[in-house]
Every structure is written in structure tokens, then in C-alpha cells.
Amino acid sequence: MQPDWVRQREPEKRVKRESPWKHVFSFVWMILFTAIAFWIVGENKLSLEQTFWIILILAILQVILQLFTFMHLAQRGYGIVILFFALGLLIAVISAVGIILM
């Protein structure tokens, strides 16, 4: 056993603190995406298919922002959670396509 003065001290773990501005910035983007979707539907200048795809893309962007900002999936140690989200999404898409094709 080594004396106390010889032992190396373990480095202290630094906790990365999140800035509240990250949440505000993400929230503003989500409000902007929602406003764009309402504007596209209200203007009624695009075809139904174009409107559908634009709104779908905006919705996917909002889901990504929600998961990584407010559900904290961007932090370390959430790799398995992201994997299960991806697998669940894959199963949902396969099921939806299967139901549509029936």
C-alpha cells in the first residue's frame, strides 16, 4: 500500500452544463417550422403532393430537435436509446408500408 502523498489523485469529472439558450434556440426553430407549415397550407399555391412532402420534412426536423434538445439524446451514454428509437422507427415504417400495400 502506498502512502497518501504518493498516490495519484483521480481527475475530477467535469459536468458539462447546458445553456438555457440551447433550449430557447431549438424552441424558436420549432415555432418557425410550425409557422412555415401553416403558411404553406394557408397560401394553397403548391400542389397537394408538394405540400405533403414539405410538411413531412418540417415534422421530421421538429422530431429530431425535440429528441436531441429536450429529451437530451445528444448527451453521452444514450447510444442504446438512439438505437432503440431507430429500430422502432424502422419497424413502424415497415408496418405502415405493409398496411398500405395490403
VMD Tcl script that builds the backbone (N, CA, C; Angstrom):
set m [mol new atoms 306]
animate dup $m
set s [atomselect $m all]
$s set {name element resname resid chain x y z} {
  {N N MET 1 A 0.844 -1.182 0.000}
  {CA C MET 1 A 0.000 0.000 0.000}
  {C C MET 1 A 0.883 1.236 0.000}
  {N N GLN 2 A 0.539 2.149 -0.882}
  {CA C GLN 2 A 1.342 3.370 -0.984}
  {C C GLN 2 A 0.834 4.406 -0.005}
  {N N PRO 3 A 1.723 5.240 0.463}
  {CA C PRO 3 A 1.276 6.333 1.325}
  {C C PRO 3 A 0.396 7.304 0.538}
  {N N ASP 4 A -0.365 8.108 1.267}
  {CA C ASP 4 A -1.306 9.033 0.635}
  {C C ASP 4 A -0.619 10.031 -0.280}
  {N N TRP 5 A 0.582 10.467 0.075}
  {CA C TRP 5 A 1.231 11.505 -0.727}
  {C C TRP 5 A 1.784 10.949 -2.029}
  {N N VAL 6 A 1.897 9.624 -2.164}
  {CA C VAL 6 A 2.426 9.022 -3.373}
  {C C VAL 6 A 1.294 8.706 -4.367}
  {N N ARG 7 A 0.153 8.385 -3.831}
  {CA C ARG 7 A -0.969 8.011 -4.694}
  {C C ARG 7 A -1.389 9.154 -5.608}
  {N N GLN 8 A -1.716 8.775 -6.819}
  {CA C GLN 8 A -2.197 9.777 -7.776}
  {C C GLN 8 A -3.664 10.063 -7.500}
  {N N ARG 9 A -4.005 11.317 -7.591}
  {CA C ARG 9 A -5.413 11.658 -7.445}
  {C C ARG 9 A -6.116 11.448 -8.766}
  {N N GLU 10 A -7.319 10.910 -8.689}
  {CA C GLU 10 A -8.116 10.735 -9.896}
  {C C GLU 10 A -8.623 12.101 -10.340}
  {N N PRO 11 A -8.589 12.338 -11.640}
  {CA C PRO 11 A -9.105 13.638 -12.103}
  {C C PRO 11 A -10.593 13.748 -11.810}
  {N N GLU 12 A -11.007 14.938 -11.466}
  {CA C GLU 12 A -12.417 15.163 -11.175}
  {C C GLU 12 A -13.199 15.175 -12.480}
  {N N LYS 13 A -14.347 14.560 -12.435}
  {CA C LYS 13 A -15.203 14.551 -13.615}
  {C C LYS 13 A -15.872 15.908 -13.746}
  {N N ARG 14 A -15.735 16.452 -14.910}
  {CA C ARG 14 A -16.348 17.752 -15.166}
  {C C ARG 14 A -17.717 17.529 -15.790}
  {N N VAL 15 A -18.697 18.115 -15.189}
  {CA C VAL 15 A -20.056 18.014 -15.701}
  {C C VAL 15 A -20.284 19.178 -16.661}
  {N N LYS 16 A -20.632 18.822 -17.887}
  {CA C LYS 16 A -20.894 19.849 -18.885}
  {C C LYS 16 A -22.287 20.411 -18.658}
  {N N ARG 17 A -22.349 21.670 -18.344}
  {CA C ARG 17 A -23.648 22.295 -18.084}
  {C C ARG 17 A -24.225 22.810 -19.386}
  {N N GLU 18 A -25.502 22.599 -19.525}
  {CA C GLU 18 A -26.186 23.080 -20.713}
  {C C GLU 18 A -26.629 24.515 -20.515}
  {N N SER 19 A -26.553 25.238 -21.584}
  {CA C SER 19 A -27.026 26.610 -21.560}
  {C C SER 19 A -28.530 26.615 -21.841}
  {N N PRO 20 A -29.277 27.464 -21.140}
  {CA C PRO 20 A -30.714 27.532 -21.447}
  {C C PRO 20 A -30.971 28.083 -22.848}
  {N N TRP 21 A -29.986 28.755 -23.416}
  {CA C TRP 21 A -30.172 29.318 -24.753}
  {C C TRP 21 A -30.278 28.225 -25.806}
  {N N LYS 22 A -29.707 27.069 -25.535}
  {CA C LYS 22 A -29.840 25.948 -26.460}
  {C C LYS 22 A -31.311 25.567 -26.595}
  {N N HIS 23 A -32.025 25.546 -25.473}
  {CA C HIS 23 A -33.443 25.203 -25.493}
  {C C HIS 23 A -34.267 26.306 -26.159}
  {N N VAL 24 A -33.924 27.542 -25.882}
  {CA C VAL 24 A -34.644 28.669 -26.493}
  {C C VAL 24 A -34.440 28.664 -28.005}
  {N N PHE 25 A -33.202 28.450 -28.433}
  {CA C PHE 25 A -32.874 28.410 -29.854}
  {C C PHE 25 A -33.654 27.301 -30.557}
  {N N SER 26 A -33.695 26.120 -29.948}
  {CA C SER 26 A -34.433 24.996 -30.521}
  {C C SER 26 A -35.935 25.290 -30.561}
  {N N PHE 27 A -36.459 25.882 -29.498}
  {CA C PHE 27 A -37.885 26.212 -29.444}
  {C C PHE 27 A -38.246 27.214 -30.535}
  {N N VAL 28 A -37.405 28.211 -30.755}
  {CA C VAL 28 A -37.660 29.207 -31.804}
  {C C VAL 28 A -37.680 28.534 -33.177}
  {N N TRP 29 A -36.748 27.604 -33.418}
  {CA C TRP 29 A -36.743 26.885 -34.689}
  {C C TRP 29 A -38.028 26.082 -34.871}
  {N N MET 30 A -38.505 25.443 -33.801}
  {CA C MET 30 A -39.735 24.655 -33.907}
  {C C MET 30 A -40.948 25.543 -34.186}
  {N N ILE 31 A -40.998 26.704 -33.559}
  {CA C ILE 31 A -42.089 27.657 -33.835}
  {C C ILE 31 A -42.011 28.120 -35.292}
  {N N LEU 32 A -40.795 28.352 -35.779}
  {CA C LEU 32 A -40.608 28.771 -37.170}
  {C C LEU 32 A -41.069 27.680 -38.138}
  {N N PHE 33 A -40.716 26.419 -37.854}
  {CA C PHE 33 A -41.157 25.320 -38.714}
  {C C PHE 33 A -42.680 25.213 -38.729}
  {N N THR 34 A -43.302 25.392 -37.579}
  {CA C THR 34 A -44.762 25.339 -37.499}
  {C C THR 34 A -45.386 26.483 -38.289}
  {N N ALA 35 A -44.823 27.683 -38.172}
  {CA C ALA 35 A -45.334 28.841 -38.909}
  {C C ALA 35 A -45.205 28.626 -40.414}
  {N N ILE 36 A -44.094 28.045 -40.841}
  {CA C ILE 36 A -43.912 27.764 -42.271}
  {C C ILE 36 A -44.965 26.776 -42.753}
  {N N ALA 37 A -45.234 25.737 -41.966}
  {CA C ALA 37 A -46.251 24.750 -42.352}
  {C C ALA 37 A -47.621 25.401 -42.465}
  {N N PHE 38 A -47.993 26.234 -41.500}
  {CA C PHE 38 A -49.287 26.920 -41.563}
  {C C PHE 38 A -49.344 27.859 -42.768}
  {N N TRP 39 A -48.266 28.551 -43.053}
  {CA C TRP 39 A -48.225 29.480 -44.180}
  {C C TRP 39 A -48.385 28.731 -45.502}
  {N N ILE 40 A -47.704 27.577 -45.632}
  {CA C ILE 40 A -47.790 26.790 -46.865}
  {C C ILE 40 A -49.224 26.312 -47.089}
  {N N VAL 41 A -49.872 25.849 -46.029}
  {CA C VAL 41 A -51.251 25.380 -46.162}
  {C C VAL 41 A -52.189 26.557 -46.437}
  {N N GLY 42 A -51.946 27.677 -45.772}
  {CA C GLY 42 A -52.816 28.844 -45.946}
  {C C GLY 42 A -52.729 29.464 -47.324}
  {N N GLU 43 A -51.540 29.465 -47.916}
  {CA C GLU 43 A -51.367 30.060 -49.242}
  {C C GLU 43 A -52.004 29.218 -50.335}
  {N N ASN 44 A -51.976 27.913 -50.176}
  {CA C ASN 44 A -52.608 26.986 -51.116}
  {C C ASN 44 A -52.103 27.172 -52.545}
  {N N LYS 45 A -50.812 27.504 -52.706}
  {CA C LYS 45 A -50.236 27.697 -54.031}
  {C C LYS 45 A -49.508 26.455 -54.530}
  {N N LEU 46 A -49.188 25.515 -53.624}
  {CA C LEU 46 A -48.473 24.315 -54.021}
  {C C LEU 46 A -49.473 23.180 -54.203}
  {N N SER 47 A -49.032 22.174 -54.946}
  {CA C SER 47 A -49.903 21.013 -55.123}
  {C C SER 47 A -50.012 20.248 -53.806}
  {N N LEU 48 A -50.969 19.357 -53.753}
  {CA C LEU 48 A -51.191 18.571 -52.541}
  {C C LEU 48 A -49.969 17.722 -52.211}
  {N N GLU 49 A -49.346 17.141 -53.230}
  {CA C GLU 49 A -48.164 16.297 -53.005}
  {C C GLU 49 A -46.983 17.119 -52.495}
  {N N GLN 50 A -46.748 18.284 -53.074}
  {CA C GLN 50 A -45.656 19.143 -52.615}
  {C C GLN 50 A -45.887 19.592 -51.177}
  {N N THR 51 A -47.114 19.975 -50.873}
  {CA C THR 51 A -47.452 20.394 -49.511}
  {C C THR 51 A -47.222 19.258 -48.530}
  {N N PHE 52 A -47.629 18.044 -48.892}
  {CA C PHE 52 A -47.441 16.888 -48.029}
  {C C PHE 52 A -45.967 16.665 -47.710}
  {N N TRP 53 A -45.109 16.679 -48.729}
  {CA C TRP 53 A -43.690 16.396 -48.513}
  {C C TRP 53 A -43.000 17.498 -47.716}
  {N N ILE 54 A -43.357 18.741 -47.956}
  {CA C ILE 54 A -42.760 19.842 -47.191}
  {C C ILE 54 A -43.157 19.751 -45.724}
  {N N ILE 55 A -44.421 19.494 -45.457}
  {CA C ILE 55 A -44.881 19.380 -44.070}
  {C C ILE 55 A -44.262 18.159 -43.401}
  {N N LEU 56 A -44.105 17.067 -44.138}
  {CA C LEU 56 A -43.464 15.880 -43.577}
  {C C LEU 56 A -42.007 16.162 -43.201}
  {N N ILE 57 A -41.296 16.859 -44.058}
  {CA C ILE 57 A -39.895 17.206 -43.762}
  {C C ILE 57 A -39.813 18.123 -42.543}
  {N N LEU 58 A -40.697 19.113 -42.471}
  {CA C LEU 58 A -40.704 20.007 -41.309}
  {C C LEU 58 A -41.032 19.248 -40.022}
  {N N ALA 59 A -41.937 18.278 -40.109}
  {CA C ALA 59 A -42.291 17.480 -38.933}
  {C C ALA 59 A -41.115 16.614 -38.486}
  {N N ILE 60 A -40.400 16.031 -39.433}
  {CA C ILE 60 A -39.230 15.213 -39.090}
  {C C ILE 60 A -38.163 16.075 -38.424}
  {N N LEU 61 A -37.947 17.277 -38.936}
  {CA C LEU 61 A -36.979 18.189 -38.311}
  {C C LEU 61 A -37.389 18.530 -36.879}
  {N N GLN 62 A -38.676 18.733 -36.660}
  {CA C GLN 62 A -39.147 19.029 -35.304}
  {C C GLN 62 A -38.952 17.852 -34.369}
  {N N VAL 63 A -39.190 16.647 -34.849}
  {CA C VAL 63 A -38.978 15.460 -34.013}
  {C C VAL 63 A -37.508 15.335 -33.634}
  {N N ILE 64 A -36.624 15.563 -34.591}
  {CA C ILE 64 A -35.185 15.484 -34.306}
  {C C ILE 64 A -34.793 16.534 -33.275}
  {N N LEU 65 A -35.278 17.756 -33.436}
  {CA C LEU 65 A -34.986 18.799 -32.453}
  {C C LEU 65 A -35.523 18.440 -31.071}
  {N N GLN 66 A -36.741 17.905 -31.026}
  {CA C GLN 66 A -37.339 17.505 -29.746}
  {C C GLN 66 A -36.487 16.449 -29.049}
  {N N LEU 67 A -36.116 15.410 -29.801}
  {CA C LEU 67 A -35.376 14.308 -29.203}
  {C C LEU 67 A -33.996 14.735 -28.715}
  {N N PHE 68 A -33.290 15.484 -29.515}
  {CA C PHE 68 A -31.917 15.807 -29.158}
  {C C PHE 68 A -31.793 17.012 -28.236}
  {N N THR 69 A -32.784 17.887 -28.199}
  {CA C THR 69 A -32.701 19.042 -27.315}
  {C C THR 69 A -33.427 18.796 -26.005}
  {N N PHE 70 A -34.692 18.450 -26.078}
  {CA C PHE 70 A -35.492 18.350 -24.866}
  {C C PHE 70 A -35.452 16.964 -24.226}
  {N N MET 71 A -35.148 15.930 -25.004}
  {CA C MET 71 A -35.019 14.581 -24.447}
  {C C MET 71 A -33.552 14.248 -24.150}
  {N N HIS 72 A -32.641 15.183 -24.422}
  {CA C HIS 72 A -31.215 15.088 -24.079}
  {C C HIS 72 A -30.531 13.880 -24.710}
  {N N LEU 73 A -30.910 13.494 -25.907}
  {CA C LEU 73 A -30.268 12.361 -26.552}
  {C C LEU 73 A -28.885 12.702 -27.090}
  {N N ALA 74 A -28.518 13.964 -27.109}
  {CA C ALA 74 A -27.196 14.354 -27.586}
  {C C ALA 74 A -26.120 14.114 -26.528}
  {N N GLN 75 A -26.513 13.826 -25.298}
  {CA C GLN 75 A -25.537 13.594 -24.242}
  {C C GLN 75 A -24.924 12.209 -24.377}
  {N N ARG 76 A -23.787 12.012 -23.727}
  {CA C ARG 76 A -23.116 10.714 -23.761}
  {C C ARG 76 A -23.936 9.658 -23.032}
  {N N GLY 77 A -23.788 8.426 -23.468}
  {CA C GLY 77 A -24.436 7.322 -22.805}
  {C C GLY 77 A -25.829 7.014 -23.306}
  {N N TYR 78 A -26.282 7.707 -24.347}
  {CA C TYR 78 A -27.623 7.480 -24.869}
  {C C TYR 78 A -27.598 6.745 -26.199}
  {N N GLY 79 A -26.473 6.119 -26.523}
  {CA C GLY 79 A -26.356 5.410 -27.799}
  {C C GLY 79 A -27.366 4.296 -27.940}
  {N N ILE 80 A -27.577 3.521 -26.880}
  {CA C ILE 80 A -28.520 2.406 -26.938}
  {C C ILE 80 A -29.955 2.921 -27.077}
  {N N VAL 81 A -30.246 4.057 -26.458}
  {CA C VAL 81 A -31.584 4.647 -26.576}
  {C C VAL 81 A -31.833 5.092 -28.018}
  {N N ILE 82 A -30.831 5.712 -28.620}
  {CA C ILE 82 A -30.956 6.144 -30.016}
  {C C ILE 82 A -31.126 4.927 -30.922}
  {N N LEU 83 A -30.397 3.849 -30.627}
  {CA C LEU 83 A -30.529 2.620 -31.414}
  {C C LEU 83 A -31.951 2.071 -31.339}
  {N N PHE 84 A -32.534 2.046 -30.128}
  {CA C PHE 84 A -33.899 1.544 -29.986}
  {C C PHE 84 A -34.909 2.466 -30.656}
  {N N PHE 85 A -34.690 3.781 -30.606}
  {CA C PHE 85 A -35.566 4.708 -31.326}
  {C C PHE 85 A -35.518 4.416 -32.826}
  {N N ALA 86 A -34.303 4.216 -33.358}
  {CA C ALA 86 A -34.144 3.955 -34.784}
  {C C ALA 86 A -34.805 2.634 -35.172}
  {N N LEU 87 A -34.616 1.597 -34.354}
  {CA C LEU 87 A -35.246 0.312 -34.657}
  {C C LEU 87 A -36.774 0.405 -34.583}
  {N N GLY 88 A -37.289 1.133 -33.603}
  {CA C GLY 88 A -38.731 1.334 -33.507}
  {C C GLY 88 A -39.276 2.076 -34.705}
  {N N LEU 89 A -38.535 3.086 -35.151}
  {CA C LEU 89 A -38.950 3.833 -36.340}
  {C C LEU 89 A -38.932 2.944 -37.573}
  {N N LEU 90 A -37.902 2.107 -37.692}
  {CA C LEU 90 A -37.811 1.192 -38.824}
  {C C LEU 90 A -38.985 0.214 -38.829}
  {N N ILE 91 A -39.303 -0.347 -37.677}
  {CA C ILE 91 A -40.432 -1.270 -37.583}
  {C C ILE 91 A -41.745 -0.558 -37.905}
  {N N ALA 92 A -41.898 0.684 -37.449}
  {CA C ALA 92 A -43.120 1.439 -37.726}
  {C C ALA 92 A -43.263 1.717 -39.218}
  {N N VAL 93 A -42.175 2.086 -39.874}
  {CA C VAL 93 A -42.231 2.377 -41.319}
  {C C VAL 93 A -42.553 1.108 -42.094}
  {N N ILE 94 A -41.908 -0.008 -41.734}
  {CA C ILE 94 A -42.184 -1.264 -42.422}
  {C C ILE 94 A -43.647 -1.675 -42.222}
  {N N SER 95 A -44.146 -1.511 -41.019}
  {CA C SER 95 A -45.549 -1.860 -40.737}
  {C C SER 95 A -46.498 -0.963 -41.517}
  {N N ALA 96 A -46.230 0.334 -41.549}
  {CA C ALA 96 A -47.093 1.268 -42.277}
  {C C ALA 96 A -47.113 0.953 -43.764}
  {N N VAL 97 A -45.949 0.688 -44.319}
  {CA C VAL 97 A -45.889 0.354 -45.753}
  {C C VAL 97 A -46.627 -0.960 -46.009}
  {N N GLY 98 A -46.463 -1.926 -45.115}
  {CA C GLY 98 A -47.166 -3.195 -45.269}
  {C C GLY 98 A -48.675 -3.041 -45.216}
  {N N ILE 99 A -49.142 -2.200 -44.314}
  {CA C ILE 99 A -50.585 -1.976 -44.207}
  {C C ILE 99 A -51.112 -1.257 -45.449}
  {N N ILE 100 A -50.358 -0.290 -45.946}
  {CA C ILE 100 A -50.781 0.445 -47.146}
  {C C ILE 100 A -50.850 -0.479 -48.364}
  {N N LEU 101 A -49.895 -1.389 -48.461}
  {CA C LEU 101 A -49.844 -2.280 -49.616}
  {C C LEU 101 A -50.826 -3.443 -49.549}
  {N N MET 102 A -51.477 -3.647 -48.405}
  {CA C MET 102 A -52.428 -4.770 -48.284}
  {C C MET 102 A -53.657 -4.565 -49.120}
}
mol reanalyze $m
mol bondsrecalc $m
mol representation Tube
mol addrep $m
